[in-house]
Amino acid sequence: MPSRVVNLRVNERPREFLAAPGTSLLGSLRDTLGLTAAKRGCAQGGCGTCTVLLDGRPVMACLVAVETVDGAEVRTLEGVADGDRLDEVQAAFLDGFATQCGFCTPGMIMAAEALLDRNPDPTRDDVAEAISGNVCRCTGYGPIIEAILDAADRRRRS
């Protein structure tokens, strides 16, 4: 099969590129578009390091064939901050020491963004469920959950 032109709206910008059949959304984001925040982890959808928002829903970008989402809206960690101003989730992660090595952080933040977009007042259980597909091997989940709850509070106050 020949390569195909794919059109996406990535972080509010239209992007058009060629993709070979079976190329993952993650591969296209990282290798073609140069957006490297979403990480290559397990490549099987089990770790969550590649989580991005696809039409507002969190997905494991390693599992999505990019040609199947032609025309979709994609949001990556690169599209979260407003210039040099961190958004509430990013700031809460920083202030709450919710990162250590940082490898899982982009996926965790994107899962948190999706949760807070649909539920501005989540419970601890809601947060735990929202990040359940994301693995952290360094920090543990306590600081991450607290940071997401703090971000929700910051959003409600703003």
C-alpha positions as CSV (number, residue, x, y, z in Angstrom):
1,M,0.0,0.0,0.0
2,P,1.3,3.5,-0.8
3,S,1.8,6.2,1.7
4,R,-1.2,8.4,2.3
5,V,-1.7,12.1,3.0
6,V,-3.0,12.6,6.5
7,N,-4.6,15.9,7.8
8,L,-4.8,16.5,11.5
9,R,-5.4,19.5,13.6
10,V,-2.6,19.3,16.2
11,N,-2.5,21.7,19.1
12,E,-4.9,23.9,17.2
13,R,-2.8,24.0,14.1
14,P,-3.6,22.2,10.8
15,R,-0.9,19.7,9.9
16,E,-0.7,17.7,6.7
17,F,1.9,15.0,6.1
18,L,2.6,11.6,4.4
19,A,2.2,8.5,6.5
20,A,3.0,4.9,5.5
21,P,0.2,2.4,6.2
22,G,0.2,1.3,9.8
23,T,2.2,4.3,11.1
24,S,1.1,5.0,14.6
25,L,-0.2,8.4,15.7
26,L,2.7,8.4,18.2
27,G,5.3,7.8,15.4
28,S,3.7,10.6,13.3
29,L,3.7,13.0,16.2
30,R,7.3,12.3,17.2
31,D,9.1,11.4,14.0
32,T,7.2,13.5,11.4
33,L,5.9,16.5,13.4
34,G,8.7,16.7,16.0
35,L,6.4,16.7,19.0
36,T,8.3,14.6,21.5
37,A,6.4,15.1,24.7
38,A,4.4,11.9,24.2
39,K,6.9,9.1,25.0
40,R,7.6,5.7,23.5
41,G,7.2,3.3,26.3
42,C,5.8,-0.2,26.0
43,A,4.4,0.2,22.4
44,Q,1.5,-2.0,23.5
45,G,-0.9,0.5,25.2
46,G,-0.1,-0.7,28.7
47,C,2.0,2.1,30.2
48,G,0.3,5.4,29.1
49,T,3.4,7.3,28.4
50,C,2.1,8.1,24.9
51,T,-1.3,9.4,26.1
52,V,-2.7,12.3,23.9
53,L,-6.1,13.7,23.5
54,L,-7.9,12.6,20.3
55,D,-11.0,14.6,19.7
56,G,-10.9,15.4,23.5
57,R,-10.6,11.8,24.6
58,P,-7.4,10.3,26.1
59,V,-5.9,7.6,23.8
60,M,-2.7,5.6,23.7
61,A,-1.1,7.1,20.6
62,C,1.0,4.0,20.1
63,L,-2.1,2.0,19.4
64,V,-3.8,4.4,16.9
65,A,-3.0,4.0,13.2
66,V,-2.7,7.6,12.0
67,E,-4.5,7.0,8.7
68,T,-7.6,6.0,10.7
69,V,-7.9,9.4,12.4
70,D,-7.5,11.6,9.3
71,G,-9.3,14.9,10.1
72,A,-9.2,14.5,13.9
73,E,-8.2,17.0,16.5
74,V,-5.1,16.0,18.5
75,R,-3.8,17.7,21.6
76,T,-0.4,16.9,23.1
77,L,1.5,18.2,26.1
78,E,3.1,20.8,23.8
79,G,-0.4,22.3,23.3
80,V,-1.3,22.6,27.0
81,A,0.7,25.7,28.2
82,D,-0.2,29.1,27.0
83,G,3.2,30.3,25.9
84,D,5.4,30.4,28.9
85,R,2.4,30.2,31.3
86,L,1.8,26.7,32.6
87,D,-1.8,25.6,32.9
88,E,-3.2,24.5,36.2
89,V,-2.4,20.9,35.8
90,Q,1.2,21.5,34.9
91,A,1.6,24.1,37.7
92,A,0.1,21.7,40.3
93,F,2.4,18.9,39.2
94,L,5.4,21.2,39.6
95,D,4.3,22.7,42.9
96,G,3.3,19.3,44.3
97,F,6.5,17.5,43.3
98,A,4.4,15.0,41.3
99,T,7.3,14.1,39.0
100,Q,10.6,12.4,39.5
101,C,12.1,11.0,36.3
102,G,9.4,12.7,34.3
103,F,8.9,9.9,31.7
104,C,5.3,9.3,32.7
105,T,4.5,12.9,33.3
106,P,3.2,13.9,29.8
107,G,0.8,11.0,29.7
108,M,-0.3,11.7,33.3
109,I,-0.9,15.3,32.5
110,M,-2.9,14.5,29.4
111,A,-5.1,12.0,31.3
112,A,-5.6,14.7,33.9
113,E,-6.5,17.3,31.3
114,A,-9.2,14.9,29.8
115,L,-10.6,14.2,33.3
116,L,-10.8,17.9,34.3
117,D,-12.3,18.9,30.9
118,R,-15.2,16.5,31.5
119,N,-15.4,16.6,35.3
120,P,-14.2,19.8,37.0
121,D,-14.8,18.5,40.5
122,P,-13.4,14.9,40.6
123,T,-13.2,12.7,43.6
124,R,-10.0,10.9,44.5
125,D,-11.5,7.8,43.0
126,D,-12.3,9.6,39.8
127,V,-8.7,10.7,39.5
128,A,-7.4,7.2,40.3
129,E,-9.6,5.8,37.6
130,A,-8.6,8.5,35.1
131,I,-4.9,7.7,35.4
132,S,-5.3,4.0,35.8
133,G,-3.9,3.3,32.3
134,N,-0.7,5.3,33.2
135,V,2.2,3.7,34.9
136,C,4.6,5.5,37.2
137,R,7.6,3.6,38.4
138,C,9.3,6.5,40.4
139,T,7.0,8.8,42.3
140,G,4.1,6.6,43.3
141,Y,0.6,7.8,42.7
142,G,0.0,9.8,45.9
143,P,1.6,13.0,44.7
144,I,0.2,12.7,41.2
145,I,-3.4,12.2,42.6
146,E,-2.9,15.2,44.9
147,A,-1.6,17.4,42.1
148,I,-4.6,16.6,39.9
149,L,-7.0,17.4,42.8
150,D,-5.1,20.6,43.4
151,A,-5.4,21.4,39.7
152,A,-9.1,20.9,39.8
153,D,-9.3,23.3,42.7
154,R,-7.2,25.8,40.9
155,R,-9.5,25.7,37.9
156,R,-12.6,26.1,40.0
157,R,-11.1,29.2,41.6
158,S,-10.0,30.8,38.4
